[in-house]
Amino acid sequence: MKNNVIETLMGAIVLFVAGFFFVFAYQNSGSKVIDSVEYSADFDRVDGVVVGSDVRMSGVKVGIISALTIDPKTYLAKVSFTVDKSIKLPKDSSAEVVSDGLLGGKYLAIVPGGDETFLAAGNTIIHTQSSVNLEALIGQLIFSQKPKKRSENSEEK
C-alpha cells in the first residue's frame, strides 16, 4: 500500500512539472491572441514565405501571414496577413519579402509611407517587392565573369 502512494505521488509531480512546462512554452511562443486587421499584397514571387511567417515593421513583429493564394487572373501570389489593430498603415506603405540573414527564413517587411490617409481593413498594399532568388543571383555572378585573354607576347616566350 505504501508503494502505491509513493508511485501516485511521483506521477502527480511529473504531471505537474509537465503542465508547468506546457504553460511556460505557450506563454513564450508568441501565439497570443491580439486584435488584428487583415490586409493583402500581390507579389511576383514569395519564395520562402509560409503561412505563419512573421510580418515585421522596423524589425518588430506586428503580425503574421494568414494565407497564400494565386490570383487566377493575374497569376500573382496573393499574400493575406494580419497586423496589430493599434498600428495604422499609411496608404502609400510598401511590403517586401525579406530574408532573416543569409541562412535564415523569410518574412514580410512592411515599410510605412508618408501619406496622411490610412488603409482600411481588407485593403491591398499596392507597392510590393518580391523575394530575391539567391540561387539565380549566384548563377549570374558565376557565369557573367569573362575569362581573361592571354596576351600574344606571353605565348611567344
C-alpha positions in Angstrom: 0.0 0.0 0.0 2.9 2.4 0.9 4.4 1.7 -2.5 1.2 2.7 -4.4 1.1 6.0 -2.5 4.7 6.9 -3.5 4.1 6.0 -7.1 0.9 8.0 -7.2 2.7 11.0 -5.6 5.6 10.8 -8.1 3.1 10.6 -11.0 1.3 13.7 -9.8 4.6 15.5 -9.5 5.6 14.5 -13.1 2.2 15.7 -14.4 2.5 19.0 -12.5 6.0 19.6 -14.0 4.8 18.7 -17.5 1.9 21.1 -17.1 4.2 23.9 -15.9 6.4 23.4 -19.0 3.4 23.4 -21.3 2.1 26.7 -19.8 5.5 28.3 -19.9 6.1 27.3 -23.6 2.7 28.6 -24.6 3.1 31.9 -22.9 6.6 32.4 -24.5 5.7 31.2 -28.0 4.4 34.5 -29.2 1.0 33.0 -30.2 -1.0 35.3 -28.1 -4.4 36.3 -29.5 -4.4 40.0 -30.4 -6.9 42.3 -32.1 -5.8 42.5 -35.6 -6.7 43.9 -39.0 -6.3 41.9 -42.3 -4.6 43.3 -45.4 -3.2 41.7 -48.6 -0.5 42.3 -51.1 0.3 40.9 -54.6 3.8 39.7 -55.4 5.6 38.1 -58.4 7.4 35.6 -56.1 7.1 34.8 -52.4 9.8 32.1 -52.2 10.4 31.1 -48.6 7.4 32.7 -47.0 4.8 30.4 -45.5 1.5 30.7 -43.6 2.5 31.7 -40.0 5.6 33.7 -41.1 6.2 37.0 -39.3 5.1 40.4 -40.5 7.5 43.0 -39.3 7.8 46.7 -39.3 11.1 48.3 -38.4 12.3 44.8 -37.3 9.5 44.4 -34.8 6.9 41.7 -35.2 3.5 43.3 -35.8 1.5 40.4 -37.3 1.6 37.1 -39.2 0.9 35.8 -42.7 -2.6 34.2 -42.7 -2.9 32.9 -46.3 -1.0 32.4 -49.6 -3.0 32.0 -52.8 -2.6 32.5 -56.5 -4.8 35.1 -58.3 -6.2 33.1 -61.3 -6.4 36.2 -63.5 -3.0 37.8 -63.0 -1.1 34.7 -61.8 0.4 36.8 -59.0 0.9 35.4 -55.4 -1.6 37.0 -53.1 -0.4 37.2 -49.5 -3.0 37.9 -46.8 -1.7 39.0 -43.5 -2.8 40.4 -40.2 -1.4 43.4 -38.4 -2.0 44.5 -34.8 -5.1 46.7 -34.7 -3.2 49.6 -33.0 -0.9 50.0 -36.0 -2.4 52.2 -38.8 -0.8 51.7 -42.2 -0.5 54.7 -44.5 -1.9 54.2 -48.0 1.5 54.5 -49.7 3.1 51.8 -47.5 5.1 49.1 -49.2 5.5 45.4 -48.5 8.6 43.3 -49.3 9.7 39.8 -48.8 13.0 39.9 -46.9 15.5 37.3 -45.7 16.3 37.0 -42.0 20.0 36.7 -42.5 21.9 34.6 -45.1 20.6 31.3 -43.9 17.5 32.4 -42.0 13.9 32.2 -43.0 12.0 34.9 -44.8 9.4 37.3 -43.5 7.1 40.1 -44.8 8.5 43.5 -44.1 6.1 46.5 -44.1 7.7 49.9 -44.8 5.3 52.6 -43.8 4.7 55.5 -46.2 4.2 59.2 -45.5 0.6 59.5 -46.6 -1.8 61.0 -44.1 -4.7 58.7 -45.0 -4.6 55.1 -43.8 -5.5 51.8 -45.4 -8.9 50.4 -44.4 -9.3 46.8 -43.2 -9.2 44.4 -46.2 -7.3 46.8 -48.5 -4.4 45.8 -50.7 -0.9 47.2 -50.5 0.0 48.3 -54.0 3.7 48.8 -53.7 5.5 45.4 -53.3 9.0 44.0 -53.7 9.2 40.2 -54.3 11.8 37.9 -52.8 15.2 37.6 -54.3 16.2 34.2 -55.7 19.6 33.7 -54.2 20.5 30.7 -56.5 19.8 32.8 -59.6 22.0 35.7 -58.3 24.9 33.3 -57.7 24.4 31.7 -61.1 24.5 35.2 -62.7 27.7 36.1 -60.8 29.5 32.9 -61.8 28.5 32.9 -65.5 28.9 36.7 -66.0 32.7 36.5 -65.4 34.6 36.7 -68.7 37.8 34.6 -69.0 40.9 36.6 -69.2 42.6 36.6 -72.6 46.2 35.7 -72.9 48.4 38.3 -74.5 50.2 37.3 -77.6 53.6 38.3 -76.0 53.2 35.7 -73.3 52.6 32.9 -75.8 55.8 33.6 -77.7 58.1 33.2 -74.7 
